[in-house]
Amino acid sequence: MPAAFLGHGSPMNAVETNRYTQAWRAFGARVARPRAILAVSAHWYVNATAVTAMARPRTIHDFYGFPSELFQVQYPAPGSTSLAEEIAEIVKPTRVGQDQDSWGLDHGTWSVLVHAFPLADVPVVQLSIHALKDLDFHLDLGSRLAPLRESGVLIIGSGNVVHNLRELDWSRPELGFDWTRRFDAAARDVLTGKPGEAAGLRDHPDFARSAPTPDHFIPLLYLAGLASAAGRPAEVLIEGCAFGSLSMTAYTLDAPRPAADQGRTIRVDGSASPS
């Protein structure tokens, strides 16, 4: 079963059609139906490792100041208590709490799944990001989740390679600053070359500016860990920057590609080039 990291950007992507949402939809259409989805979202960033273990996770609108249509979006996918228990068993001795009622599906998860799996008929479990753990912990935890893929679980990380809201430039809707593009390129080199070294991106001179808080960067490490465990690099699904200080680049692992796209990467302008 494939895995993916999807750069989710603004919550508005949930209700918009653009090159990124089209790429997510195409990804969902190409993969075999998973028995369940495990999502690692930047927006469940707490001082514990936990999974949603309720039968019906609620749709969380964890933002403010957006149009009312966004608050009306519901993603009524079922949960999976059995998958939550599997995860806790697989990653021992790491302790994984079973969240019965405090969380649900936040917009980092549903804003991409409404496009990739619009019927909301595949069970979804979220895994929290432990805010007190270092990057190596998350890379390793990602690799230890690898057996789930063999039993039909699709694992998705949702964040942004570069996510600096303080430096957004609304006049650059499809452009990135020089430092944004430098770090995005460095991450691409690692993910498509030696994903097991992804935690080392913390030493890049643009890391502090690209990830002033690590919450949006860490989901990428779960895909990197899975790729390292598989012994194969990730592939770029779509690349591009937005508003100067966001990267929307997305990656996949073992995802089928259309015959017409073999050996090509979908770029931000919608064109294709050799990978």
Backbone hydrogen bonds, N-H to C=O, Kabsch-Sander energy under -0.5 kcal/mol:
donor,donor_aa,acceptor,acceptor_aa,energy
3,A,253,L,-1.7
4,A,155,I,-2.1
5,F,251,Y,-2.8
6,L,157,G,-2.9
7,G,248,M,-0.5
8,H,6,L,-0.9
8,H,159,G,-1.7
9,G,159,G,-0.6
13,N,10,S,-2.0
14,A,11,P,-2.3
15,V,12,M,-1.5
16,E,12,M,-0.7
18,N,16,E,-0.6
22,Q,18,N,-2.4
23,A,19,R,-1.3
24,W,20,Y,-2.3
25,R,21,T,-2.3
26,A,22,Q,-2.3
27,F,23,A,-2.2
28,G,24,W,-2.4
29,A,25,R,-2.0
30,R,26,A,-1.5
31,V,27,F,-1.6
35,R,152,G,-2.5
36,A,152,G,-1.0
37,I,123,P,-2.6
38,L,154,L,-2.8
39,A,37,I,-0.6
39,A,125,V,-2.8
40,V,156,I,-2.9
41,S,39,A,-0.7
41,S,127,L,-0.6
42,A,158,S,-2.0
44,W,41,S,-1.4
45,Y,43,H,-0.6
46,V,44,W,-0.7
46,V,129,I,-1.7
48,A,46,V,-0.8
50,A,48,A,-0.6
51,V,97,G,-2.5
52,T,126,Q,-1.9
53,A,99,D,-3.5
58,R,103,W,-0.5
60,I,58,R,-0.7
60,I,105,L,-2.9
62,D,60,I,-1.0
63,F,61,H,-1.5
70,L,67,P,-1.4
71,F,67,P,-0.7
71,F,68,S,-0.5
72,Q,68,S,-0.8
73,V,70,L,-0.9
77,A,75,Y,-1.2
79,G,55,A,-3.0
84,A,80,S,-2.1
85,E,81,T,-1.9
86,E,82,S,-2.1
87,I,83,L,-2.6
88,A,84,A,-1.8
89,E,85,E,-1.7
90,I,86,E,-2.9
91,V,87,I,-1.9
92,K,89,E,-1.0
94,T,91,V,-2.0
97,G,49,T,-2.8
97,G,95,R,-0.5
99,D,51,V,-3.0
99,D,97,G,-0.8
100,Q,98,Q,-0.7
105,L,58,R,-3.0
106,D,104,G,-0.6
109,T,106,D,-1.4
110,W,106,D,-2.4
111,S,107,H,-1.8
112,V,109,T,-0.9
113,L,109,T,-2.1
114,V,110,W,-2.1
115,H,112,V,-1.0
116,A,112,V,-2.5
117,F,113,L,-2.6
120,A,117,F,-1.8
124,V,78,P,-2.8
125,V,37,I,-2.7
127,L,39,A,-2.6
128,S,50,A,-3.0
129,I,44,W,-3.1
130,H,128,S,-0.6
131,A,46,V,-3.3
131,A,129,I,-0.8
133,K,130,H,-1.3
138,H,134,D,-1.3
139,L,135,L,-2.3
140,D,136,D,-2.4
141,L,137,F,-2.6
142,G,138,H,-2.3
143,S,139,L,-1.6
144,R,140,D,-1.8
145,L,141,L,-0.7
145,L,142,G,-1.0
146,A,143,S,-1.2
148,L,145,L,-1.9
149,R,145,L,-0.5
149,R,146,A,-1.4
150,E,146,A,-0.8
151,S,147,P,-0.7
151,S,148,L,-1.0
152,G,149,R,-1.5
153,V,148,L,-2.0
154,L,36,A,-2.4
154,L,152,G,-0.5
155,I,2,P,-0.8
155,I,153,V,-0.5
156,I,38,L,-2.8
156,I,154,L,-0.5
157,G,4,A,-2.8
158,S,40,V,-2.9
159,G,6,L,-1.4
160,N,216,H,-1.6
163,H,210,S,-2.9
164,N,245,S,-1.9
167,E,164,N,-1.0
168,L,165,L,-1.1
169,D,243,F,-2.3
170,W,168,L,-0.5
172,R,169,D,-2.2
175,L,172,R,-1.4
177,F,244,G,-2.8
181,R,177,F,-2.4
182,R,178,D,-2.2
183,F,179,W,-2.1
184,D,180,T,-2.4
185,A,181,R,-2.2
186,A,182,R,-2.1
187,A,183,F,-2.6
188,R,184,D,-2.0
189,D,185,A,-2.3
190,V,186,A,-1.8
191,L,187,A,-2.9
192,T,188,R,-2.4
193,G,190,V,-1.1
194,K,190,V,-0.8
197,E,194,K,-2.4
198,A,195,P,-1.9
200,G,197,E,-1.4
201,L,198,A,-1.9
202,R,199,A,-1.6
203,D,200,G,-2.0
204,H,201,L,-1.6
207,F,204,H,-2.0
210,S,206,D,-2.1
211,A,207,F,-2.9
216,H,213,T,-0.5
218,I,214,P,-2.4
220,L,217,F,-1.4
221,L,217,F,-0.6
221,L,218,I,-1.6
222,Y,218,I,-0.8
222,Y,219,P,-0.7
223,L,219,P,-1.1
224,A,220,L,-2.2
225,G,221,L,-2.6
226,L,222,Y,-2.0
227,A,223,L,-2.6
228,S,224,A,-2.5
229,A,225,G,-2.3
230,A,226,L,-1.9
231,G,227,A,-1.2
232,R,227,A,-1.8
234,A,191,L,-2.5
235,E,252,T,-3.0
237,L,250,A,-2.9
238,I,250,A,-1.1
239,E,266,I,-1.5
242,A,246,L,-2.4
243,F,172,R,-1.9
244,G,172,R,-0.7
244,G,175,L,-2.9
245,S,243,F,-2.0
246,L,242,A,-1.3
247,S,162,V,-2.2
248,M,240,G,-3.0
249,T,240,G,-0.6
250,A,238,I,-3.1
251,Y,5,F,-2.5
252,T,235,E,-2.8
253,L,3,A,-2.7
261,D,258,P,-1.8
262,Q,259,A,-1.2
264,R,261,D,-2.5
265,T,273,S,-3.1
266,I,237,L,-0.7
267,R,265,T,-0.6
267,R,271,S,-2.9
270,G,267,R,-2.0
273,S,265,T,-1.5
275,S,263,G,-1.9
